[in-house]
Every structure is written in C-alpha cells, then in structure tokens.
Amino acid sequence: MKVVLQDIVDKLSVGRYKNEEQVRFSLVGRILFELGWDIWNPEIVYTEFPVAKEEDNTKVDIAIFSKTKFPEIFIEIKALKKLDQNLGVIERQLRDYNRNNTAKFTVLTDGQKWRFYYAFAAGEFSSKCFRIIDLCAQDIDLVEDEFRLLLGKENIENGESEKIAKKYLDSSKKDRAIQDSLAEATSMMDVFPFPNKIEAIKLCVVNKGYSLDESEIMNYLENNSTGQPIRKPIPNISNEIDKNIPIEAFTGQKTKNFILRVTFSDIVFQEQIVKNTLIKLVEAIGIEKIKREFKNKGKFPLIIEKSQVGNYEKHKYSQAIKDKNYFILTHSNTETKEALILNIERQLRLGIKVEKIPF
C-alpha cells in the first residue's frame, strides 16, 4: 500500500486530480482497494447511495457495506482544496445523511485531507471528528498504518476501528477540557497560591469530570505551546492551598446556578451580581483593614489604589462603591469569589458566613 500512497502523493503534488470524480475513482477507489474492500462489487462499495430513498434524492458519494444490510462507512468526496471552504455546511450535510441512515463511520475527503467521524459519539456532528489525516503533510508509513487501523476491512469487521475511534475521541475530549481550562486556571492563580499552572489546570479539568495526571497536561501544553514558559510540577510543595476550602470552590466553570449570601456582623450581603456582594463585604470590613491584614498570595492584589490601575489589567478590577479611590479584584467566577471570601475569613477570623443561594 505504501507504493500506492506515495504515487497518490506525487500526483497530488503536481495537481493531477482535476475534479471530484477523478478524486473518487482514481484516488479514493485505489485506497479502498488496498484496504481490502471489493470496489468492483456494488453491494459492498455502493456509489451514489440514496440515504433516504423514501423521502428525496439525497445521495452520499460512497457507502461501504460489510456483514449487515446497514452501511458501515459513508464517504463524502469533494474536489481537491475544496474541503475547508464550506466545512460547516458540509458537516451539516453529513449530519443529515446520518439522521436518515446512520453509518458507524463517516469520512470526508478531498483526496489530500481525510476527516474521520464516529457517528455514535455525543454532541454536534463537528465534535464527532476523531482524526484528520493529511497525505501530503504526514509520514507515509504512519498514514498507511492509520488507514489500515481506521478503514481497513478487517479492522472494521472485527470492531478494532471502533475501539480506536473511541480512544481518539476520549483523548480529544481531554484536550478540549485542558484548553477550556487555561484561562480559568490563570484566573484562579490570580487569587490563590497554586504552586504552578499545571496544578491549577488539573483542578479545573477534574471539576469538568475528567481524570488525568500532570504528565498528560504537560504533553498537551508542550504540543500546543504559545511560546510562554511552563513551570513543571514541583514535588513536596509546602505552600499548598488551604485544605479547609472546599474543592467545589475551585470549579473552572462560570455559573449562574447560584449567588452568594454573605453574613458579617449581623449584616447580610446578597446581590444578584456577585461581584457587588464581594465589594460590599470588603467595604464593610474596611478597605484599609483588608489591605493591611489580608495576604493575597495570587498574582494580583485584592485591593489597589486608583493611581495603581495602570500597573495591572484593569478589566480584572471593579471600582469600590463608596470610596472611588480604590479598586477591588472581581474578575473571577462565583465559586472563586466564594473561595476568596472563605480565605478572608480564614485569615482574619471575623465570623463571616457564606451560603449558596439558588439563582
């Protein structure tokens, strides 16, 4: 198969495939043949397959059948370099194909790029994409291995391809969870003394329902580097987060499920906008007292003077309600504000009580 793939790559590089039909017959057909499919049997490799013959004339370019009367694979083919131009529209088209007559796998290709989808995954159709192969950008030996694993007749029939698809999707979900946690982890580090960003990201990801270790996070960050240095986890850190603060307080998701009711000196603060609850509490305690006695070990101080605003990211702060000369750190989610208030109580011992009120 390697020889065939190399020949296809050579032809792609000089623009031999002029239209969609040439891609289907001279490129996709060759690869399917090498993968063990009987391309000459229309009951197995069914071109122009009607996905809903009872309703309309909608047809998928190729449907591949194996041991059942239901298709195992749909392959939708576009002309070379046309794949990315209307990807969203094409994916909705593929979604509709699978609503009417579901195939376990759907492949979208222009000959060079191959996008693999697993139909039984949850979520929008675009999120079902578990692998992308680029014939011209990847090592031929690796491409051959992946084609055999994902589209080879034997692996489709014995279920191995489906197992691999699920593993790819699980890995992709974890990667997305890490990516979605980056900004949240940074925000948390502004307020709490995490030893490094890896620990903060891990806590966010765990709260999203995924289990992973520091090495997985490190691998993701190193492979998706923004050019900024990453501090690796340091063992036996003594400067840990206060264990008395509940882990729920560090969830990485902004939420509107509850607001905070804070009681201090028989005064109840309960604002629909939670940052205003925090501001009023700080003012009731006393801005000068907070500045003097509360040690915020995060990157940003809890309180800054108006003259200092230019030294920090202004969007992270809100102006005090009573004394306009001060700004208070409020750019965080509700759980983080709850944890911050608990941290104030832990340090100052003022008898502050915090309650979650359904919103």
C-alpha positions in Angstrom: 0.0 0.0 0.0 2.9 2.3 0.7 3.8 2.4 -3.0 0.2 3.3 -3.9 0.1 6.1 -1.3 3.4 7.5 -2.5 2.2 7.6 -6.1 -1.0 9.4 -5.0 1.0 11.9 -3.0 3.2 12.5 -6.1 0.1 13.1 -8.3 -1.4 15.4 -5.7 1.8 17.5 -5.6 1.6 18.2 -9.3 -2.2 18.7 -9.5 -3.1 15.6 -11.5 -6.6 15.3 -9.9 -8.7 17.9 -11.7 -12.2 17.3 -10.3 -14.3 15.4 -7.7 -14.9 12.4 -10.0 -11.2 11.9 -10.5 -10.6 12.0 -6.8 -13.4 9.4 -6.2 -12.3 6.9 -8.8 -8.6 7.3 -9.2 -7.7 8.2 -5.6 -10.3 7.1 -3.1 -11.1 3.9 -5.0 -7.4 2.9 -5.1 -7.0 3.3 -1.4 -10.2 1.3 -0.6 -8.9 -1.5 -2.8 -5.6 -1.6 -0.9 -7.5 -1.7 2.3 -9.3 -4.9 1.3 -12.6 -3.7 0.0 -14.1 -5.2 -3.1 -14.5 -2.0 -5.1 -15.9 -3.9 -8.0 -18.9 -5.2 -6.0 -21.6 -2.6 -5.9 -23.3 -4.3 -3.0 -20.1 -3.7 -0.9 -18.9 -0.4 -2.3 -22.1 1.4 -3.3 -21.5 4.7 -5.1 -24.3 7.3 -5.1 -26.0 5.6 -2.3 -29.5 7.1 -1.5 -29.6 7.8 2.2 -33.4 8.4 2.3 -34.9 6.9 -0.8 -38.4 7.2 0.6 -38.1 11.0 1.1 -35.8 12.6 -1.5 -32.9 12.0 -3.9 -30.1 12.8 -1.4 -27.1 10.6 -2.1 -23.8 10.1 -0.4 -20.8 9.6 -2.7 -19.8 6.1 -1.4 -21.4 3.8 1.2 -19.5 0.8 2.3 -21.3 -2.3 3.5 -19.8 -5.3 5.3 -21.7 -8.0 7.1 -25.1 -6.4 7.6 -27.6 -4.6 5.4 -26.7 -1.3 7.0 -23.8 0.8 5.8 -20.6 0.7 7.9 -19.0 3.8 6.3 -20.1 6.8 4.4 -17.5 8.6 2.3 -18.3 12.1 1.0 -15.8 13.4 -1.6 -15.0 17.0 -2.6 -12.7 18.3 -5.3 -9.1 19.0 -4.2 -8.7 22.1 -2.0 -12.5 22.5 -1.6 -12.8 20.8 1.8 -12.1 23.7 4.1 -14.1 26.3 2.2 -17.6 25.3 3.4 -16.7 22.8 6.2 -19.6 23.8 8.4 -22.1 23.4 5.6 -20.7 20.0 4.6 -20.7 18.7 8.2 -24.4 19.6 8.5 -25.0 17.7 5.3 -23.2 14.7 6.7 -25.2 15.0 9.9 -28.4 14.8 7.8 -27.2 11.8 6.0 -26.7 10.0 9.3 -30.1 11.1 10.6 -31.8 9.2 7.9 -29.5 6.1 7.6 -26.7 6.0 10.2 -23.3 4.6 9.3 -20.9 3.9 12.1 -18.1 6.0 10.4 -18.3 8.9 8.1 -15.3 10.1 6.1 -15.0 13.5 4.4 -12.1 13.9 2.0 -10.8 15.9 -0.9 -8.2 13.3 -1.6 -5.4 15.0 0.3 -7.2 15.7 3.7 -9.3 13.0 5.3 -11.6 13.7 8.2 -12.9 10.8 10.2 -16.2 11.0 12.2 -17.7 8.4 14.6 -21.4 8.7 14.3 -22.3 7.3 17.7 -20.3 9.9 19.7 -22.3 12.5 21.6 -22.6 16.2 20.6 -22.7 18.2 17.5 -21.6 16.4 14.3 -18.4 18.5 14.1 -17.4 17.2 17.6 -17.6 13.6 16.3 -14.4 14.1 14.2 -11.8 12.0 15.9 -8.9 12.0 13.4 -7.6 14.1 10.5 -5.0 12.7 8.0 -3.2 14.9 5.5 -1.5 12.7 2.9 1.0 15.4 1.9 1.9 16.5 5.3 2.4 13.2 7.2 4.9 10.4 7.0 3.7 7.8 4.5 4.4 4.8 6.8 2.2 6.4 9.6 -0.5 7.3 7.0 -0.6 3.6 5.9 -0.8 2.4 9.5 -3.7 4.8 10.3 -5.6 3.9 7.1 -5.4 0.2 7.9 -6.5 0.8 11.5 -9.4 3.1 10.7 -10.6 2.0 7.3 -9.1 -1.5 6.8 -11.8 -4.1 6.1 -10.5 -6.5 8.7 -10.4 -3.8 11.5 -13.9 -2.5 10.5 -15.3 -6.0 10.7 -13.7 -7.1 14.0 -14.5 -3.8 15.8 -11.0 -2.7 16.3 -11.6 0.5 14.3 -14.5 1.5 16.6 -12.3 0.9 19.7 -9.6 3.2 18.2 -12.2 5.9 17.3 -13.5 5.9 20.9 -9.9 6.2 22.3 -9.2 9.1 19.9 -12.4 10.9 21.0 -11.7 10.4 24.7 -8.3 11.9 24.1 -9.8 14.8 22.2 -12.3 15.5 25.0 -9.5 15.7 27.5 -7.5 18.0 25.2 -10.6 20.2 24.9 -11.0 20.2 28.7 -7.4 21.3 29.1 -7.8 24.0 26.5 -11.0 25.3 28.1 -9.3 25.3 31.5 -6.4 27.5 30.6 -8.0 30.9 31.1 -9.8 29.6 34.2 -6.6 28.3 35.7 -4.9 31.7 35.1 -7.8 33.5 36.8 -7.6 31.1 39.8 -3.8 31.7 40.1 -4.5 35.4 40.4 -6.3 34.8 43.6 -4.9 31.7 45.2 -1.3 30.4 45.8 -1.2 27.5 43.4 2.4 26.2 43.2 2.2 26.2 39.4 -0.2 26.4 36.5 -0.3 22.7 36.0 -1.9 22.2 39.4 -4.5 24.8 38.7 -5.3 23.3 35.3 -5.6 19.9 36.7 -8.1 21.0 39.3 -10.2 22.7 36.6 -10.2 19.6 34.4 -11.1 17.3 37.3 -14.1 19.5 38.0 -15.1 19.0 34.4 -15.3 15.3 35.1 -12.0 14.1 33.6 -9.2 12.2 35.3 -5.7 12.9 34.2 -2.3 13.4 35.6 0.3 16.2 35.3 2.2 14.4 32.5 -0.9 14.5 30.2 -1.3 18.2 30.8 2.4 18.8 30.2 2.3 16.9 26.9 -0.7 18.9 25.8 0.9 22.2 26.7 4.2 21.3 25.1 2.5 20.2 21.8 0.3 23.3 21.8 2.8 25.8 23.0 2.1 29.6 22.9 5.7 30.3 23.4 5.4 31.1 27.1 7.4 29.0 29.6 5.7 26.3 31.6 6.6 25.7 35.2 6.7 22.0 35.7 5.1 20.5 38.9 7.4 20.7 41.9 7.1 17.8 44.4 6.6 18.3 48.1 5.4 21.9 47.8 4.7 23.2 51.3 2.8 26.3 50.1 -0.4 24.5 49.4 -4.0 25.7 49.1 -5.9 25.8 52.3 -7.4 22.3 52.7 -10.4 23.8 54.6 -11.6 25.5 51.4 -13.9 23.0 49.6 -12.8 21.8 46.3 -16.1 22.8 44.7 -15.0 26.4 45.2 -12.3 25.9 42.5 -14.6 24.7 39.7 -13.4 26.1 36.4 -16.7 27.0 35.0 -18.6 30.2 35.3 -22.1 29.5 36.6 -25.4 31.2 37.1 -26.8 28.4 39.2 -26.4 30.2 42.5 -25.4 33.6 44.1 -23.8 34.2 47.5 -25.4 35.3 50.7 -22.7 36.6 53.0 -23.3 37.5 56.6 -20.9 39.7 58.6 -21.6 41.4 61.9 -25.3 40.6 61.5 -25.3 42.4 58.1 -26.4 40.3 55.1 -25.0 40.9 51.7 -26.8 39.2 48.8 -26.6 40.9 45.4 -27.8 39.5 42.1 -24.4 40.5 40.7 -22.0 38.5 42.9 -19.1 40.9 42.5 -21.2 43.6 44.2 -21.6 41.2 47.2 -17.8 40.9 47.4 -17.3 44.7 47.1 -19.8 45.5 49.8 -18.3 42.9 52.2 -14.8 44.3 51.7 -16.1 47.8 52.3 -17.9 46.7 55.5 -14.8 45.0 56.8 -12.8 48.1 55.9 -10.6 48.6 52.8 -7.6 49.7 54.9 -8.0 46.7 57.2 -8.1 44.3 54.3 -5.1 45.9 52.7 -3.2 45.8 56.0 -4.1 42.3 57.2 -5.2 40.1 54.3 -2.4 38.5 52.4 -3.5 37.6 48.9 -0.7 35.3 47.5 -2.0 35.3 44.0 -0.5 37.3 41.1 -2.9 40.3 41.6 -3.6 42.1 44.9 -7.1 42.1 46.2 -7.2 45.9 46.5 -5.4 48.6 44.6 -5.5 52.3 44.6 -6.8 54.3 41.7 -3.3 55.5 41.0 -2.1 51.9 40.6 -4.7 50.8 38.0 -2.3 51.4 35.1 0.1 48.8 36.6 -2.5 46.0 36.3 -5.0 44.5 33.9 -7.8 47.0 34.6 -10.6 44.6 33.4 -9.9 42.4 36.4 -10.9 45.1 38.8 -14.1 46.9 39.8 -14.2 50.4 41.4 -15.3 50.4 45.0 -18.8 51.5 45.5 -18.2 54.0 48.4 -14.6 55.1 48.0 -13.8 55.7 44.4 -10.1 55.8 45.1 -9.9 52.0 45.4 -10.4 49.1 43.0 -11.2 45.5 44.1 -10.2 42.3 42.3 -13.6 40.9 41.0 -12.7 39.2 37.6 -13.5 35.6 38.6 -16.3 33.2 38.6 -18.8 32.8 41.5 -17.0 29.8 43.0 -13.7 31.6 43.1 -15.3 34.6 44.8 -16.8 32.2 47.4 -13.3 30.7 48.0 -11.8 34.2 48.2 -14.3 35.2 51.0 -13.6 31.9 52.8 -9.9 32.8 52.6 -10.6 36.2 54.1 -12.4 34.6 57.0 -9.6 32.0 57.4 -7.0 34.8 57.8 -8.9 37.5 59.6 -11.3 35.4 61.8 -14.3 37.8 61.5 -17.1 35.3 61.8 -18.1 35.6 58.1 -20.7 33.1 57.0 -21.1 32.2 53.3 -24.2 30.5 51.8 -25.0 29.4 48.3 -28.5 30.6 47.2 -30.1 29.0 44.1 -30.4 31.6 41.3 
